[in-house]
């Protein structure tokens, strides 16, 4: 029994200690030891009372200076509930005062009291708001406390610049003057917006915190937005605080000027820093160091051929890469991008949560007249800018890996041979927003017609057999002669690849040659990227001689007696084609199996290999019917033994490839080292 009593006392003592501990924690959680649940209260002309919850861990006193208001209790120890009592008023205007609460430790809290008169009024607690020129996404917002005894809305917004600006500067920056103040959804749709004041007690005033968002300022001048608040009912007449008639109430928002960026090397340096900051990148630049030493930034040198044509470009930024960023939906690339006017290569990669974000680039990237290489990787991109085709005058490579496009046609309607005549590399793989979806047969569509998985669109989907737009998109890529690289791996593309006959029709419709000719060959090694140099692929010129039979590893015939004149001329310059890890079915056509550069593609892995255990929307297993990764044999392609210098071997298409891709790999490490040493002696 004694032990039970002792245990009981210990439990009681422990409970007491826990209670004391909780009480201390509650005190600590009160900011500054004194907090009030409201920052403003509104009272109608008839007067009335309002409750205030006071949380305190100390003694406190209050101070009221106006005779028409009383607070009870006026002081206290610790937390309590106080009552604000306001007399009635006979005026049309309104009156305002503050109640000050002061704790023993000097902590001060203030509650504003606004009493409306009998006139219809709108009151803005802080009628002038000052904001920075830039900030993170979360920082680019403010709330305005608006009180009214009439239903009200935003009538209009006046935008202007403040300060000394020349007419030329005003004209240059006119596009930045307006539209930078946004609603909570980051939209330029404020005009006509109801502020949301609900008059549930007739004429008794009510308040609302209205959230504004804003865009960053890149203009070296203060921007001003005057937001006019007006009654929803045009027949309602407003009065001001003094009871005089007024048309509207104005909220003035002043945005700080941006640093002036000159069209110089120093301007490029400042632009790179500001872009990096506005992208919320985890990477940083050492501003105390010369820009030449910054990682991921290269400059134009005096010896560069481009500088000889554009001497003003020397020392300016040639290429820049940004990564590990955190842009949110509604944000775009910073406008300072267009300041890097001599940029040749731009890369932005690895946006936070990019698979669930739907991002856009913005139009400023389209102003770079000399841009040749653009990489937008793991960004969350869902569509291209309206002016994107302006880049077609210079762009040579486009990398859009791991983004959130829904359709291949969303890209090809902008990026095609007509709009981008200089483009040679188009890299579009990994357009998947879901990495676990491998069975498309049970997927539903959203209101936009896109397949979804766990409420999100799955990524780039297209049936290149049954959907006309997607088939045309795919064919537009296959008839793009200039492409040296086309990569579409790891998407949700399904259907059958175009047959050889269909490719003939598509090539004819595009005005392209359907067969390889002597014009596709060259003896000049400098033309290796665009021509078939040397004798390796001369089988294509032998017309109806030397038929080749394509077989699988087990001897199963895929295509029998294939002649050069039956091989369509598809992507003749393509050194990298990737179609793997999709949901393609049907047969692999001859235009792939007999392509003169197929050996460069690692076709078993990068073409024939489709999604493992994957099923298309019809429930059919992904994979080609006549070729797979483990059934492919290259015996028909480059033979099974070294042909020496012979380019023509019976039953083999390109025997000289055997020397480069098989025989070269058979030599031992010692033989390779000896060959290297001999070549070094000869070169000396």
Secondary structure, DSSP 8 states (H G I E B T S, - for coil): -HHHHHHHHHHHHHHHHHHHHHHHHHHHHSGGGEEES-SEEEE-TT-EEEEEEEEESSEEEEE---TTEEEESSEEESSEEEEEEE-----SSEEEEEEEEEETT--EEEEEEEEE-SSB-EEESSSEEEE-S---TTTSEEEEEEEESS-EEEEEEEEEEES---HHHHHHTHHHHSS-EE-TTS-S--TT-B-----TTTTS-EEEEEEEEE----SSSEEEEEEEEEESSTT--EE-TTS-EES-EEEEEEE-------SSHHHHHHHHHHHHHHTT-S----TTS-GGGSTTEEE--TTSHHHHH-GGGTTSEEEEEEEEE---TT--S-GGGGG-TT-SEEEEEEETTTTT--B---SGGGG-TT--EEEEESS-B-S--TTGGGGGGT--EEE--S---S-THHHHTTSSTTT-TT--EEE----BS-SS--B-TT-EE-TTS-EEETTEE-BSEEETTT-HHHHHHHHHHHT-TT-SEEE--SSEEEEE---HHHHHHHHHHTT--SS--GGGEES-GGGTTTSEESSTTGGGGSTTSS-EEEE-TT--EEEEEE-GGGS---STT-SEEE--SSEEES---HHHHT-TTGGGGTHHHHTS---TT-B-TTS-BSS-SS--TTT---HHHH-SS--TT-S-BTTBS-THHHIIIIIHHHS-HHHHHHHHHHHHHHH-
